[in-house]
Amino acid sequence: MPLFAVRAWSALSGDIGHNVTGLKHGLAAWLTVVPISFILFRGVSLLSMDAERGHQQLSALLERDPLTDAYNRAGFDRRMAKWRGNGAVLMIDVDQFKPLNDRCGHAAGDAALVALVRATTSALPKGGDVFRWGGDEFVCVLPGGDQAVADAAIAAIAQRYAEAMAAIAPPDLPIGLSIGSAVGALEHSPDLIVAADRAMYAVKQRSGEGLSFLQRNVAGTDPADPLISQSQHG
C-alpha cells in the first residue's frame, strides 16, 4: 500500500515515464525513490523487531509464576529439553504453611513463598533454576550437580530462608522446610522429581518442626532406596 501511494504520487507529478525503469528523470528520480524505500523498509523492520520482542516478553510472562516470579511448569517443560547429562533435583515443601495462612492471613503466606524463592534463587549454584510446582511446593534443578552440590544448596537455602522468615512468622510458629533430593540423568528429570517428592514426604512424616531433608540417589529411571536420611531442627 505505501509503495502504491508513492507510485501514484510520482504519476501525478509526471515522474513516471515509459523507459525500462519507469522513471522519467533517471538519477534524480532514483535519488528520490531510494530514500523513500529505505524509510519504508526501516519502518517494517522496526515493526517486526517490536513484534518479536513482544512475543518474547509474552512467552517469558507465560513461563513465570506471577506471585513469586519462579518458573512454572510451562517454564520447566521448555528448559527440560535443554538439559543434558547428570544433575540434582530438589523438592521443597513449606512446613506449617496452612497454620501460617490461618493465623496471619494470606498476605503472610504469600510473603513466605516469595521469601522462599528469593532464598532459593540466591542459594543455588550457577545454572540452577527454581520452579513453583504447585501451592507451597517448589522444584529446583541443578544441572551437573551431584549429591554434595545438592547438600550444599539445601544448607544454604535453609539458612537464608530461616533468616527471612524471622521477620514474617511469629516466634511461636516455626516455619520450616522439608526437602527431598535426587541425583541422576536429567533426561529422566520427571522420574527424579518423583523420587525427590517421595523422599520429601518420607522426611515430613518422620520429622518435627524445622528443616528436614532426605538424600536419594537415582540411576536411570528406576529410583533406588534411600541411602541417607538426615534431619535438622532449628
N, C-alpha and C positions, 0 to 999 in steps of 0.2 A: 504493500500500500504506500509506504513513503517513497519508494522508487517510482511508482506510477505518478505520484504527485510531482516529483522533481521533473519527470519527463514531460508531464503536461505543462508545467511552467515553462520549460525550455521550448516547447512547441509554440506556446503563446508569444514568447519573446522572439521567436524566429531563429533560435539557436540550432534547431534540428534541420539538417539538410538531407541530401539524398546520396551522400557518399557512403563508403563501407562502414565507417564508424558511426554514422548517423548524426555527427556533429558538424555544423557548417563552418565554424570558425577555428577548427583544428586545435592547436596547442592551447590557445586562450580558453576554449570551451572545456578542454580536458582539465585545465587548472581550476576550473570552477566545479566540475563534477567530482574530481578525486577527493577534495576535502569534504564534500558533502557525503560521499560514500564512506570515507573514513569515520566521520561522525556517526553515521548510521550503524556501521559495523561496531564501533566502540560502544554505542548505546546498547546494542543487542548483547555484546559480550558482558557488559556490566550487569544487565538484567539476568543473564544466565548464571553469573557468579553469585549474585544475590539469591537466586533461587536455590543454588547448590548449598550455600551457607544456611539458608532457611531449612532445607531438608536435613542437613547435618545437625542443626540445633534441635529440630523436632525429634530426630532419632535419639539424640542424647537425652532429651526430656523423657521420652518413652522408656528408656532403659534405666531410669533413676527412680528411687522411691521418693515421693515428694516431701515426706517428713524428715527423713534422716539424710537424704542425698546419697545413701548407699545404692549400689546397683540392685536392680530387681531381677526376677527370673528371666526376663527378656534379655537383660544385660548378661546374665550368666550364659544363656544359650549362645549368644553371639561370641563370647570370649572362649567358650569351651572348644570351639572349632580350631582355635589357635594354639591350644596347649599341647605340648609335646613332652615326652619323657616322664620321669617321675616327679612327684611333688607331695605336698602335705595338704590335708583338708581339715579344717576345724569346724565343729558345730557348736554354737554358743547359744545358751538359753539363760534368760534372766530369772534368778530365783526370787520369790516373794513379789513378783511383778503385780499380780492381782491385788494383794493387800495394799501395795503402794497406791494403786489406782483408786481402790475403795476408800482408803483413808485420806489421801492427799489430793485426790482428783486426777482427772486425765491429763491436765497440764503437767503435773509431776511425772506421770508415766511417760508422756511424750519427751520430757526433758531427759529422763533416764535412758530412753532409746537413742536420742541424739548424742548424749554423752558416751554411750557405748560405741557408737560408730566412730566418733572422734577419737576415743581412746584406742580403738582397734586400728583405725587407719594410721595413726601415728606410731603404733607399736609393730606393725607388720614390716617385714623386710622389703626391700625394693622389688617391685614386680608383683607383690601380693595385693589381692583385692578382697573387699568385703561386700557381701550380698545380703539383703534382707530377704529371708526365706519365707517369712510369714509371722505375723504377730510379734512376739518378742524373741524369735529365733533368727539367728544370723549364721551364714556360712562364710568361711574365709578359705581362699585358695592360695597356696604358696608354691608357685611353680619352682621346681628344682629343690624344694625344701625336704629335708629328712626329719627324723624324729627329734634330733637335737634342735633344729631350727623351729619346729613346732613347739617344743617345750619352752624355748626362749621367748617365742611370741606369746604363749599363754601367760608366762610370768609377767611380761611387760604389760599385756592387756589388763591383767588382774590389778596390778599396782596402779596404773593410770585410771582405771575405772573406779577403784576404791577412793582415790583422791577426788575424782569428780563427784561421786555420789555423796561425799561428806557434806556437800553444800546443797543437796537435793532431798535426801531422805532423812527422816527423823532419826536421832541416835538410837532409839529403842526399836527401830525397824531396819535390821541389817539387810541390805540388798546385795546378794552375791551372784556369782555366775557358775553355771555348770557347763563344762567344756569337754567335748569328746574329740579325739584326734585320730586320723587315719593316714597312713602313708602308702603310696603305691603309684601305679601308672595313671597319669591324668587322663589318658584316653578312656579310662574306666571311672571317671570322676563321679558319675551317678552312684556307682557301687561304693566308692569311697565315702560319699555323703551318707549313704545308708549305714555303713559301718560306724562312721563318726557319730551319727544320730543315735544308734544303739548304745554306743559307749557313753554318750552324754546322759541318756536316760538311766543307764545302769548306775552311773555315779550319782545322779539326782536321787535315786531310790536309797542309796547307801549312806549318803552324806547328810550332814545337818546344814546349818547356815554357812554362808561364805563361799569361797571359790572351791570348786572340785573339778578334777579332770581325770580322764582315763585315756591311757595311751594304747593305741591298737595299730599293729602293722597289717597291711593288706597286700597280698601278692595276686596280681591279675584281677579276676572278677570274683574270686572266692575268698571272702574275708576270713582271716584266721581268728582264733580265740584271743581274748585279751592277754597281752604279755605282761603289762604292768598296770597296777591300779594305785593311784596316789591321790590323797585328799589333803587340802589345806584349808584351814579355817581362820578367819580374821575377826 
